[in-house]
Amino acid sequence: MQLSGAQILVQSLKAENVEYVFGYPGGAVLEIYDAIFQLKKFRHILVRHEQAAVHAADAYSRASNGEKIGVALVTSGPGATNAITGIATANSDSVPLVVISGQVGSPAIGTDAFQEVDTVGISRPCVKHNFLVTHVSELAETVKKAFQIARTGRPGVVVIDVPKDVTQAMAKFSYPQEDINIRSYQPVTQGHTGQIKKAAQVMAAAKRPIVLYGGGVILGNASNILTDFIQSTGTPCVSTLMGLGAFPATNRQFLGMVGMHGSYEANIALQNADVVLAVGARFDDRVISVPDKFTDDGKKIIHIDIDPSSIAKRVKVDVPIVGDVKNVLADLLALWQKQNLNFNSNALDRWWKNIENWRSRDSIWFESSDEIIKPQQVIQTLAKLTDNNALITSDVGQHQMFTAQYYPFIRPRQWLNSGGLGTMGVGLPYAMGAKLAKPEEDVFCITGEGSIQMNIQELSTCYQYRLPIKVINLNNGFLGMVRQWQELYYDNRYSETYMESLPDFVKLAEAYGHVGIRVEKAVDIEGALKEAIALKDRLVFMDFITDRTQNVYPMVGNGKGLDEMVLPPHMREE
Ligand SMILES: Cc1ncc(C[n+]2csc(CCOP(=O)(O)OP(=O)(O)O)c2C)c(N)n1
């Protein structure tokens, strides 16, 4: 039987076990929308802006166990350009995602046709791969390849651009059962045995070892083996922003997040370590700051990553191991145990004593108040009321860093935010994707009054699909993170960071059909959160009016080393 290209596309998505498609219609995708309507193969979530469709699909992938892949569908021209920020955001954090964009009819391509943009050209620098489908006969195979490429190796975004005439043309449908062999794309999944041996030797000889783990551990579903490795070797560990939750933050061996707003003990320990075992972390500038300052003491680095091009990109690596982090860690741990390897116990004791000393200085600390709401206190109270176990999405800014510092994430895929691109506006659509992937979980979106306004229209989508998300708006009346930089490095010249004319968020939430709560005093924090949590089937928007001057500390300034943090005021006085 012959099917139209649009029907083939929908059937192909079904063959990939797609449950949800996040999208927005338009002329170039009308056939696809008609096929969705008629075939009823999966649920379509109609967002209010294409950027949000891609973010929601991205979070759906992130929150899932690594097998489900988010899918977004957008029309040609403005639909596709609106999707680009979402695409770059997901790709920057290596999230598997398939984005289908409509394209003008093939004969019109290159003629400046209505709603025509070169989607393949525009998206090329921010995708893992992209396709322009030129004939209906390629469609099913292209979808198969797209999912395969998105999910394997270092995961990423694949865009499939489908011209309108291809969706109208007829062809026979058969979906490839087996993975397709793609020449020039053969991800390495097993680590090299010789390198793993070398890594074990370098580790065993360490006097001040540390494990640095990142988002790759979560994407690679390697948290269990990472936890075994850290616990059975007795080494301290630190996490990047994206790695939080891969190892339980409540465990004593966890020193905290590293990097620009990392804890004092985590940053100093990483800087002073003689051997760093980096797992699924790419030594981003927000993590190690200046590479030369990081490696000038000759520390040895073992780097495990699925993506060979991530290894030695920013720092010199002594033992590179390309492979799936789960496989490599399992091999490394097996070898460690088989050979009865151990750290020198005196050296390790001394190292831990130093660490405890640094830790005792309590760098993740804030001056609490009975009156004014401190953003940190909101996060701490939330952690208490949710047993450290809520699924949290955040936007980008101070509120994001406070959440990373004050919410002890205990499991992977519990913390979703934009680490690589740092995209304001992800919080609410992320919460939507996460809630659909994990309906049984309590999903909180922690945001700021600047960030939430970048995709606030999605409150409408949340109402349509009855998504009972809890929004925590830490409203400091400022683009706080930028204000902090202006205070510290631009002599308090607050150029365009003061948010004037803020809407009444409570009324706004109500206008969209939700519950709004304003909280202005510290004593009311707990009550408001409890009230919101108790409203199981409603979206609750909590507008916390917080301290406008609170900064995030510690902070590693531009060009500084990890051991040159701006410390919180109480540590400066010591
Ligand atoms: C799309 C986008 N534009 C600009 C920025 C730069 N930026 C980073 S944080 C920030 C301020 C965020 O303000 P708000 O959401 O109110 O959170 P706060 O820092 O006050 O907690 C800005 C403008 C960004 N990350 N993303």
The ligand as an SDF file (V2000), in Angstrom:
LIG
                    3D

 26 27  0  0  0  0  0  0  0  0999 V2000
   18.4280   34.1390   26.3540 C   0  0  0  0  0  0  0  0  0  0  0  0
   19.4130   34.7510   27.2930 C   0  0  0  0  0  0  0  0  0  0  0  0
   19.6350   36.0860   27.2690 N   0  0  0  0  0  0  0  0  0  0  0  0
   20.5170   36.6470   28.1160 C   0  0  0  0  0  0  0  0  0  0  0  0
   21.2150   35.8890   29.0220 C   0  0  0  0  0  0  0  0  0  0  0  0
   22.2280   36.5300   29.9520 C   0  0  0  0  0  0  0  0  0  0  0  0
   21.8190   36.3560   31.3570 N   0  0  0  0  0  0  0  0  0  0  0  0
   22.3030   35.3860   32.1630 C   0  0  0  0  0  0  0  0  0  0  0  0
   21.6370   35.4040   33.6690 S   0  0  0  0  0  0  0  0  0  0  0  0
   20.7020   36.7480   33.3260 C   0  0  0  0  0  0  0  0  0  0  0  0
   19.7780   37.3400   34.3490 C   0  0  0  0  0  0  0  0  0  0  0  0
   18.7010   36.4040   34.7530 C   0  0  0  0  0  0  0  0  0  0  0  0
   17.7530   37.1200   35.5130 O   0  0  0  0  0  0  0  0  0  0  0  0
   16.5820   36.4060   36.2550 P   0  0  0  0  0  0  0  0  0  0  0  0
   15.9470   35.3800   35.3750 O   0  0  0  0  0  0  0  0  0  0  0  0
   15.6950   37.4280   36.8270 O   0  0  0  0  0  0  0  0  0  0  0  0
   17.3150   35.5670   37.3950 O   0  0  0  0  0  0  0  0  0  0  0  0
   18.2370   36.0190   38.6240 P   0  0  0  0  0  0  0  0  0  0  0  0
   19.6530   36.0560   38.1400 O   0  0  0  0  0  0  0  0  0  0  0  0
   17.7640   37.3500   39.1010 O   0  0  0  0  0  0  0  0  0  0  0  0
   18.0330   34.9180   39.6120 O   0  0  0  0  0  0  0  0  0  0  0  0
   20.9260   37.1750   32.0170 C   0  0  0  0  0  0  0  0  0  0  0  0
   20.2860   38.3550   31.4030 C   0  0  0  0  0  0  0  0  0  0  0  0
   20.9760   34.4890   28.9860 C   0  0  0  0  0  0  0  0  0  0  0  0
   21.6200   33.6380   29.7890 N   0  0  0  0  0  0  0  0  0  0  0  0
   20.0580   33.9640   28.1460 N   0  0  0  0  0  0  0  0  0  0  0  0
  1  2  1  0
  2  3  1  0
  2 26  2  0
  3  4  2  0
  4  5  1  0
  5  6  1  0
  5 24  2  0
  6  7  1  0
  7  8  2  0
  7 22  1  0
  8  9  1  0
  9 10  1  0
 10 11  1  0
 10 22  2  0
 11 12  1  0
 12 13  1  0
 13 14  1  0
 14 15  2  0
 14 16  1  0
 14 17  1  0
 17 18  1  0
 18 19  2  0
 18 20  1  0
 18 21  1  0
 22 23  1  0
 24 25  1  0
 24 26  1  0
M  CHG  1   7   1
M  END
$$$$
